[in-house]
């Protein structure tokens, strides 16, 4: 992938050969936001960035750090069931290709790519947002207490119930 700090006041020439994830990471590095959900939209936004800023990318100290190639979402509300798990506020999920495949329905739509409006339409609320959990480590004291109590109880096989 091209480094925005090493470009010579122009968009990288290899945009057409970059994958969606590489384009998304590059756009994130440039601080581009908006409805960038296709390769064409990403390439257009990156090219427009360099056309609007004839001096090229900002100085190195102003550039955000490169993000991981694997996108991450964080859950902002308890109770969404995806990929065989119930997700709770503060948890994070790396959205790998395997995860996308596991949650993609027969309509070939991956719900992990839903924006706020799509989440509300599908589930009646917003359950997750893009990126890492922004508030540091998340610990739920009540959940820890319940987990400890559950660990102290003996497991009873269903056949004995």
C-alpha positions in Angstrom: 0.0 0.0 0.0 1.2 3.5 -0.7 2.3 5.7 2.2 0.5 9.1 2.2 3.6 10.8 3.5 5.8 9.6 0.6 3.4 10.6 -2.2 4.3 13.5 -4.5 1.2 15.6 -4.2 -0.9 13.1 -6.1 -3.0 10.0 -5.4 -1.1 6.7 -5.6 -1.0 5.2 -9.1 -1.9 1.7 -7.8 -5.4 2.6 -6.5 -7.0 0.3 -9.1 -5.0 -2.7 -8.0 -5.7 -2.2 -4.2 -8.2 -4.4 -2.4 -11.3 -2.9 -0.7 -9.6 -3.4 2.7 -6.4 -1.7 1.5 -8.4 1.2 0.1 -10.4 1.5 3.3 -7.3 1.6 5.5 -5.7 4.2 3.2 -8.8 6.3 3.3 -8.9 6.0 7.1 -5.2 7.1 7.3 -6.2 10.2 5.3 -9.1 10.8 7.7 -11.7 10.4 5.0 -15.2 9.6 6.2 -18.7 9.2 4.7 -20.5 6.6 2.7 -17.3 4.8 1.5 -18.7 1.3 1.1 -17.4 0.4 -2.3 -14.0 0.4 -4.1 -15.2 3.0 -6.5 -16.4 5.4 -3.8 -13.1 4.9 -1.9 -10.9 5.6 -5.0 -13.0 8.7 -5.9 -12.6 10.0 -2.3 -8.9 9.4 -2.2 -8.4 11.1 -5.6 -10.6 14.0 -4.5 -8.5 14.4 -1.3 -5.3 14.9 -3.4 -7.0 17.2 -5.8 -8.4 19.3 -3.0 -5.1 19.5 -1.2 -2.4 20.4 -3.8 0.3 20.2 -1.1 -0.4 16.4 -0.7 -0.8 14.6 2.6 -0.1 16.4 5.8 3.2 16.2 7.6 4.1 12.9 9.3 3.4 14.1 12.8 -0.1 15.1 11.8 -0.9 11.7 10.2 -2.8 9.1 12.2 -1.1 5.7 12.8 -1.9 3.1 10.2 -4.7 0.8 11.4 -4.8 -3.0 11.4 -5.8 -4.6 8.1 -8.6 -6.4 10.0 -11.5 -4.1 10.8 -12.9 -4.1 14.3 -16.3 -3.3 15.6 -17.3 -2.6 19.2 -20.7 -3.2 20.7 -22.6 -0.2 22.2 -25.7 -2.1 23.4 -26.2 -5.5 25.0 -28.0 -8.4 23.4 -27.3 -8.7 19.7 -26.9 -12.3 18.7 -24.4 -12.9 15.8 -22.2 -15.8 14.8 -23.6 -18.0 17.6 -22.8 -15.5 20.4 -24.7 -12.9 22.3 -22.7 -9.7 22.3 -22.5 -7.2 25.2 -21.6 -3.5 25.5 -17.9 -3.0 25.4 -17.0 -6.2 23.6 -15.0 -6.0 20.4 -15.1 -8.3 17.3 -12.4 -8.5 14.6 -14.3 -8.7 11.4 -12.3 -11.3 9.5 -13.4 -12.9 6.2 -14.4 -16.0 8.2 -16.6 -13.9 10.5 -18.2 -12.1 7.6 -18.9 -15.4 5.9 -20.4 -16.9 9.1 -22.9 -14.0 9.5 -23.7 -13.3 5.9 -27.2 -14.5 5.1 -28.7 -16.0 2.0 -29.2 -12.5 0.7 -25.4 -12.1 0.6 -25.6 -9.1 3.0 -23.2 -9.0 5.9 -24.9 -7.3 8.9 -21.6 -6.3 10.4 -21.3 -3.7 7.6 -24.7 -2.1 8.5 -24.6 1.6 9.3 -26.8 3.1 12.1 -29.9 3.4 9.9 -29.6 -0.2 8.6 -29.2 -1.5 12.2 -32.3 0.4 13.3 -34.3 -0.9 10.3 -33.1 -4.5 11.0 -33.1 -4.7 14.8 -34.8 -1.5 16.1 -31.7 -0.1 17.7 -28.0 0.5 17.1 -25.9 -2.3 18.6 -22.4 -1.7 17.3 -20.1 0.9 15.8 -17.0 0.7 13.7 -13.6 0.7 15.4 -12.2 -0.3 18.8 -14.1 0.4 22.1 -13.1 4.0 22.7 -13.3 4.0 26.5 -10.4 1.8 27.5 -10.8 -1.6 29.2 -14.5 -2.4 29.9 -15.4 -4.3 33.0 -18.8 -5.1 34.2 -18.7 -5.7 38.0 -22.2 -7.3 38.1 -21.3 -9.7 35.2 -18.1 -10.7 37.1 -20.1 -11.5 40.2 -22.6 -13.6 38.3 -19.8 -15.4 36.5 -18.0 -16.2 39.8 -21.3 -17.4 41.4 -21.9 -19.6 38.3 -18.4 -21.1 38.7 -19.1 -22.0 42.3 -22.3 -24.0 41.4 -21.9 -27.6 40.5 -22.9 -28.6 37.0 -25.9 -31.0 36.9 -26.1 -33.2 33.9 -29.4 -32.9 32.1 -30.1 -36.6 32.5 -30.3 -36.1 36.3 -32.9 -33.3 36.1 
